[in-house]
Amino acid sequence: MAQDGTQASAGWHDDERVRRWIIGARQREGQMVPISAELFAAANLQPGEAVLDVGCGTGSTTVQAARAVATSGRVTGSDISPVMIDTARESADVSREASEVRDIDWLVADAETHDFGADTFDAVISRFGVMFFRDPVAAFANLARATRPGGRMVAAVWQTRDKVPDRLGLAYEPVAIDDSQCSLGSHDRVVSVLEPAGWREIETRPTEQALHVGGSLSPADAAAGALDLGPIRGLVEGRPDDVRDQVRVALAEAFRPYFDGTGVVLPGGFMIVTARR
């Protein structure tokens, strides 16, 4: 919890957790390729457009957006974590040196409260970066304000999943809705958040595409990474190390039949959300 008693969204204020996430980010990019393809196909970014990438993480989608809008466009990558933004900036500097992208604006910002300016962007995009707002209606209203009339938002979000199987007899404490990667996991939930925030033409397109959990990882490595994510985190957070180890071993055993020689393949269960300002 934050000092004011509110939930620190998804632990992204925890620099150590962020650093663990960054270590696995390169592996996860392989998993994210088909998701990014659907996200950018729906966004249809054009040269000259101004784009905001919310919850940009290590910046791969921001760099991809910068390539799409070309030198005549402008892209801003925002994330609540300074560590993420530092990593994204360093990665983008390498791409720019290779003449792949122009300068990108990087912001350490809480998209729920940051003043991005009114009618600033043609498009707001996000790949799994908009599910953790404490007040999602306020956050999406703030993003609507930053979007030009007729502009669009396109986001990839995880669909709602079943409860984590509790094979160890532990009392399951779900993470708070703002702390869950599935907080926008259904069409009805998306509409209930975006409509009062001022968005229209709201659509969701579910996809059950198979994805590698965490990228090209063994069952053991995929299980270790899963302890920091989504509903699994709600099961093990605050538990003793020996309990975490039991959960990790049980997950690795459950993942083993789904290992295809490259990684653990499970249904992806994500959605592409689109809306107009």
C-alpha positions in Angstrom: 0.0 0.0 0.0 1.1 3.6 -0.6 1.5 5.9 2.3 -1.9 7.5 1.7 -3.6 4.1 2.0 -4.3 3.7 -1.7 -3.2 0.7 -3.7 0.1 1.3 -5.5 -1.1 0.0 -8.9 0.3 -3.4 -9.8 3.4 -2.8 -7.8 4.9 -0.6 -10.5 6.2 1.7 -7.8 8.3 -1.2 -6.5 11.6 -0.6 -8.3 12.9 -4.1 -7.5 9.8 -5.8 -9.0 10.1 -3.5 -12.0 13.8 -4.5 -12.5 12.8 -8.2 -12.3 10.1 -7.5 -15.0 12.7 -5.7 -17.2 15.1 -8.6 -17.0 12.5 -10.8 -18.7 11.2 -8.1 -21.1 13.4 -9.2 -24.0 12.2 -12.8 -23.7 8.5 -11.6 -23.5 8.8 -9.6 -26.7 8.7 -12.9 -28.7 5.4 -13.6 -27.0 4.1 -10.1 -27.7 4.7 -10.1 -31.5 1.3 -11.3 -32.5 -0.4 -9.0 -30.0 1.5 -6.0 -31.2 0.6 -6.9 -34.8 -3.1 -6.8 -33.9 -2.7 -3.6 -31.9 -1.0 -1.7 -34.7 -3.3 -3.1 -37.4 -6.3 -1.7 -35.4 -4.5 1.6 -34.7 -3.5 2.2 -38.3 -1.1 4.9 -37.4 -0.2 7.3 -40.2 2.8 9.5 -41.0 2.5 12.9 -39.3 0.2 11.8 -36.5 0.8 12.5 -32.8 0.7 9.4 -30.7 0.7 8.7 -26.9 1.8 5.2 -25.7 0.4 4.7 -22.2 2.2 2.3 -19.9 4.9 2.0 -22.5 7.2 -0.2 -20.3 10.6 -0.7 -22.0 9.4 1.2 -25.1 9.2 -1.4 -27.8 5.7 -0.3 -28.9 6.7 3.3 -28.6 9.5 2.8 -31.0 7.2 0.8 -33.4 4.8 3.8 -33.3 7.6 6.2 -34.0 8.5 4.2 -37.2 4.8 4.3 -38.2 4.3 8.0 -37.9 7.7 8.7 -39.5 9.8 11.9 -39.1 6.7 14.1 -39.7 4.9 12.6 -36.7 5.5 12.8 -32.9 5.4 10.0 -30.3 5.3 10.2 -26.5 5.9 7.2 -24.3 4.6 7.4 -20.7 5.0 5.1 -17.8 4.5 5.5 -14.0 7.9 3.9 -13.4 11.1 6.0 -13.7 13.1 2.7 -14.1 10.9 1.7 -17.0 11.3 5.1 -18.7 15.1 5.1 -18.2 15.3 1.6 -19.9 13.0 2.7 -22.7 15.0 5.8 -23.4 18.2 3.8 -23.5 16.7 1.2 -25.9 15.3 4.0 -28.1 18.7 5.7 -28.2 20.1 2.5 -29.8 17.4 2.4 -32.4 17.8 6.1 -33.2 21.6 5.6 -33.7 20.6 2.9 -36.2 18.5 5.6 -38.0 15.3 3.6 -37.3 13.4 6.3 -35.4 13.3 10.0 -34.7 13.4 11.5 -31.2 10.7 10.3 -28.8 9.3 12.2 -25.9 9.5 10.2 -22.6 7.4 10.9 -19.6 7.3 9.5 -16.1 3.6 10.1 -15.6 0.5 8.7 -13.9 -1.9 8.7 -16.9 -4.8 9.1 -14.4 -3.7 12.5 -13.3 -1.0 13.9 -15.6 -1.9 16.9 -17.7 -1.0 15.8 -21.3 -2.6 19.0 -22.7 -6.0 19.2 -24.3 -6.6 17.8 -27.8 -2.9 16.9 -28.1 -2.9 13.4 -29.7 -4.4 11.8 -32.8 -4.2 8.4 -31.2 -3.6 6.8 -27.8 -2.3 3.3 -27.8 -1.4 0.8 -25.1 -0.2 -2.8 -24.9 -1.3 -4.0 -21.5 -0.7 -0.6 -19.9 -4.2 0.6 -19.0 -5.5 -2.2 -16.7 -4.0 -0.9 -13.4 -5.7 2.5 -12.8 -7.0 3.1 -9.3 -9.9 5.2 -10.8 -10.3 3.9 -14.4 -13.1 6.3 -15.4 -11.0 9.3 -14.3 -8.0 7.9 -16.1 -9.8 7.3 -19.4 -11.5 10.7 -19.1 -8.0 12.3 -18.7 -6.8 10.4 -21.8 -10.0 11.5 -23.7 -9.2 15.1 -22.9 -5.7 14.6 -24.3 -7.1 13.2 -27.6 -8.3 15.4 -30.4 -12.0 15.2 -31.4 -12.4 12.3 -33.7 -9.1 10.8 -32.4 -8.9 7.1 -31.4 -7.7 4.9 -28.6 -6.5 1.3 -29.2 -5.4 -0.9 -26.4 -4.6 -4.6 -25.9 -5.9 -5.9 -22.6 -6.1 -9.4 -21.0 -9.5 -11.1 -20.9 -10.9 -12.3 -17.6 -9.5 -15.6 -16.5 -10.7 -18.3 -14.1 -9.5 -18.4 -10.6 -6.0 -19.7 -10.0 -6.2 -23.4 -9.1 -5.3 -23.7 -5.4 -3.6 -27.1 -5.3 -1.8 -26.3 -2.1 -4.8 -25.6 0.1 -4.0 -21.9 0.4 -6.7 -19.3 1.0 -6.8 -17.3 -2.3 -6.8 -13.6 -1.9 -7.4 -12.0 -5.3 -5.4 -8.8 -6.2 -7.4 -5.6 -6.1 -9.2 -4.8 -9.4 -6.8 -1.9 -10.1 -3.9 -4.3 -9.4 -5.1 -7.0 -11.8 -4.1 -7.5 -15.4 -7.6 -8.7 -16.1 -9.4 -5.6 -14.7 -10.7 -4.7 -18.2 -11.3 -8.4 -19.1 -14.8 -8.3 -20.6 -16.8 -6.2 -23.1 -19.3 -5.0 -20.5 -16.5 -3.9 -18.1 -14.8 -2.0 -20.9 -18.0 -0.2 -21.8 -18.8 0.6 -18.2 -15.5 2.4 -17.9 -15.0 4.0 -21.2 -18.5 5.3 -21.9 -18.7 7.6 -18.8 -15.2 8.7 -19.5 -16.3 10.3 -22.8 -15.4 7.7 -25.4 -17.8 6.5 -28.1 -17.8 3.7 -30.8 -16.4 1.3 -28.2 -15.6 -2.1 -29.6 -13.8 -5.1 -28.2 -12.4 -8.0 -30.3 -11.5 -11.1 -28.2 -8.6 -13.3 -29.4 -7.8 -16.8 -28.2 -4.5 -16.9 -30.0 -2.0 -19.3 -28.4 1.0 -17.5 -26.8 4.2 -18.5 -25.2 4.1 -17.8 -21.4 6.8 -15.2 -20.8 8.4 -15.9 -24.2 10.9 -18.6 -25.0 11.1 -20.1 -21.5 11.3 -23.6 -20.0 8.4 -24.6 -17.8 10.5 -23.9 -14.7 11.5 -20.4 -15.9 7.9 -19.6 -17.0 6.6 -20.7 -13.6 9.2 -18.5 -11.8 8.1 -15.5 -13.8 4.4 -16.1 -13.3 4.8 -15.5 -9.5 5.0 -11.8 -10.2 2.0 -11.5 -12.5 -1.8 -11.4 -12.4 -3.8 -13.8 -10.2 -0.8 -15.9 -9.3 0.6 -12.9 -7.5 -2.6 -12.7 -5.5 -2.0 -16.3 -4.3 1.6 -15.9 -3.2 2.2 -12.3 -2.2 3.3 -12.0 1.4 3.7 -15.8 1.7 6.9 -17.3 3.1 9.6 -18.3 0.6 8.9 -22.0 1.1 5.3 -21.5 0.1 6.3 -19.5 -3.0 8.7 -22.3 -3.9 5.8 -24.9 -3.6 3.6 -22.8 -5.9 6.5 -22.4 -8.4 7.2 -26.1 -8.5 3.5 -26.9 -8.9 3.2 -24.4 -11.7 6.2 -25.8 -13.5 4.7 -29.3 -13.3 1.4 -28.0 -14.7 3.2 -26.1 -17.5 5.3 -29.1 -18.6 2.6 -30.8 -20.9 2.3 -27.4 -22.7 6.0 -27.0 -23.5 6.5 -27.2 -27.3 10.3 -27.1 -27.3 10.4 -23.3 -27.5 8.1 -22.3 -24.6 5.0 -23.0 -22.7 2.0 -22.5 -25.0 -1.3 -21.5 -23.5 -4.4 -19.7 -24.9 -3.6 -16.0 -25.0 -7.0 -14.6 -24.0 -6.4 -11.0 -24.9 -8.7 -8.4 -26.4 -8.2 -5.4 -28.7 -10.2 -2.4 -27.4 -11.0 0.5 -29.8 -12.9 3.7 -29.1 -13.3 7.2 -30.6 -13.1 10.5 -28.8 
